[in-house]
Amino acid sequence: MKVAVYCSAKDAIPEEYLALGDALGAWLGEQGHTLVYGGATGGLMSRTSDAAKAAGGYIIGVIPPRIVACGRKATNCDELYRVRTMSERKQAMRDLADVMVCLPGSYGTLDEMMDVISSAIVGEHKKPIYILNYKGFYEPLKAQIELMKRLQFIPSDEHYKPIFVDTLEELYEVLC
């Protein structure tokens, strides 16, 4: 299975969050899954891809020139797709993956998450997205979604929903 992972590229985050990348990457590699990710270095991106590679996993990176120009191109990819823009990166990652996973992150992670959700809503794909709500990281987002549902911005018969899981173990279960 090809698993797109969206996550932080920042190094200056708590170690326990970086360790999520180690654990998920190792699990993906051990299970024989392919990691699809942004092809860059830093933070959870490096930790996830390095751990997957160390565990024998296959790594696909997707990277635009602006990130390459910053000297942040990963060197551990088995395949590296070069795209022109961040928008093309999101599209390519969606197309390449069978399933999407969001770990904690910042604006970029939220953008990628919302892109996956909104493109599914309009019928561009039917691939699931799992959001790791580690230690309640995404509780404010869940509250916002509930508010949008209560005010009927999101229909009650919503046909595509992000799936929140609270632990890596839950994530592994749903991915199996």
N, C-alpha and C positions, 0 to 999 in steps of 0.2 A: 504494500500500500504506500502511496506517496502522500506524505503528511506535510502540509505547509504550516510553518510555525512563525507567528508574528510575535515580536517581543522587543524589549528594550535593547538598545545598542550602547547604553551608558554603563561605564565601569564603576562610577561612584554611587552605586546603590548598595543597600545592605547585602552582605554575603549570603544570607539565607535565601534571598531572591535569586542571586547568581547560581546558587546550588540547585535551584529548580531546573535550570538549563542543563547542568551536569546530569541530573537524574533523568530528565526526559530524553536528552540526547543518547545517553547510554542505553536506555530502554528501547528507543527506536532502532539503534544499531543492533542490539541483541536480538530483537524480534525480526530483523531482516527488512525493516521498513526503510523507505527512502525519505530523507529530509529535504524539503524544498524550503529555501529561506532566502533572505535578501542579499546573500553573497558578500556581506561586509563584516568587518571586524568590530569588536567591542561588545561589552556587556553580555547579556543573555544570548545574543546572536553568536558570539564566539564560543561561549561556554556550551551551548547546545550543539553547535556544529562540531566542535572539537571532541566532545564526548561521543557523539554519534560516530564520528570517524574512528576514534580509538576503539569503539566496540564493533567495528567492522561494517558500519553503515555506509550507504551510498549517499552522496551529498550533491544536490543541485542548487546552485546559486543563481540569482537573478539580480543584475546590478546595472544602474545607470552611470554615465560618465562623470556626473558631479561627485559621486561617492568615490569612484576610482581616482579622480583628480585630487581628492583629499588624502590619498594614500591609504585608504581603508578597504581595499579589495582583499578578500579572503584568499588564502592559498591552498585551502584544503578541499576545494570543490572537485568532484569527479566530472561535472559538467558545469559550465558557467555561461549563462545567457546574458548577453549585453543588450540592453534596451536603451532607448533614448531618454525616457522620462520616468519619474516615479509612478505616473499613471499607467504607463506601459508595464512597469514592474509589477504593479498590483494585478493587472490583467493576466500577465504571463504566469504569475504564481497561482492564481485561481485556475487557469487552464491546465497547468501541469499537475496540480494536486488532486487527490481523491477526497480529502478531508482537510479542514483547517482547524488550527489550534491557536488560541491567543493566551500567552502568558502575560504577566504584568508588564506594562510599558507606559509610554507617554503619548504625545500627540500622533506620532506616526503609527503606533500600534492601534490607537483608537480609529484613525483614518482607515487603516487596512481592515479592521473589524467591520466598520460601518459600510465599507465598500463591498465586502463579502455579503453582508446582510441585505443591503439595498439592491445589489445585482441579483440576488436570489429572489427577492420580492417581485421584481419585474420579469422573472422567468429566465434569466441568463444561465442559471445553473440550479442544481438540486443537491449540492454538496453540503454536508453538515458543517457547522462551526461550533467548536467547543471552547468555552471561555473558562480558564482556571481562575476561580475566585479565591485564590490563596489568602488565608487570614482576612477574608472580607475585602480584599483589594477592590473588587468591582461592585461592592454593595451600593455605592452612590449611583452607579449606572443602572443597576437593577431597580433602584427606587425611581429613577427617571423613566425607565421603561414602564413601570407600574403607573406612574402619573400619566404618561401618554396614553396608556390603555384606559385608565379611568376617565380621561377627558375625550376619549374616542379618536385620538390622533392615530392610534394603532387599532385596527378593528379587532373585535373580540374573537372573530373566526380567523385570526392570523394564520396563514398557511405555512409560513417559514419563520422559525424562531431560533435565536441563538440558544445553545444549551450550556447552562452554567454548571460547573462541577467545582467542588470545594477542595479536593485533594488530588494529588497525582495518581493515587491508587484508583480513585473514581474515574479519572481520565483514562487510565490504562484499561479499565473494565469496558468503558464505552467504545474504545478504539478496537478492542478485541471483538 
